[in-house]
């Protein structure tokens, strides 16, 4: 049986046509290792709470 990649510390929100600001609720996910938010219509800067993601190695 092929092994399935399961990354519970990764979130991909790429290419979903999101707009407005990056949701502040993402700030609660401080153990994320990877966060992908490209190819959306976010209008704000990268939020300061990203600095609390001490395990993040890919944005």
C-alpha positions in Angstrom: 0.0 0.0 0.0 1.5 3.4 -0.9 2.3 5.7 1.9 0.2 8.8 2.1 1.8 12.1 3.0 0.1 13.4 6.1 1.3 16.8 7.3 -0.9 18.0 10.2 1.4 21.0 10.7 1.0 22.2 7.1 -1.8 24.3 5.6 -2.3 25.2 1.9 -4.7 27.9 1.2 -3.3 28.5 -2.3 -5.4 29.6 -5.3 -8.8 29.8 -3.5 -9.8 33.3 -4.6 -9.6 34.6 -1.0 -9.6 38.3 -0.8 -9.4 41.0 1.9 -7.1 40.5 4.9 -5.3 37.3 6.0 -7.6 35.9 8.6 -6.4 36.6 12.2 -7.5 33.1 13.2 -4.4 31.7 11.5 -2.5 33.3 14.3 -3.7 30.5 16.6 -1.9 27.9 14.6 1.6 28.6 16.1 3.0 25.1 15.5 2.7 25.3 11.7 5.7 24.2 9.8 4.4 25.3 6.4 1.8 27.9 5.3 0.9 28.5 1.7 -1.3 31.4 0.9 -0.2 32.4 -2.6 -2.4 33.1 -5.6 -5.2 34.7 -3.7 -6.4 38.3 -3.5 -5.2 39.2 -0.1 -4.9 42.9 0.2 -3.0 43.3 3.4 0.6 42.8 4.4 1.9 39.7 6.0 0.5 39.9 9.5 2.8 40.3 12.5 1.5 37.1 14.1 3.5 35.1 11.5 6.5 36.0 13.7 5.1 33.8 16.4 5.3 30.8 14.1 8.7 29.6 15.4 8.5 26.3 13.6 7.6 27.7 10.3 10.1 26.8 7.6 8.0 27.6 4.5 5.7 30.6 3.8 
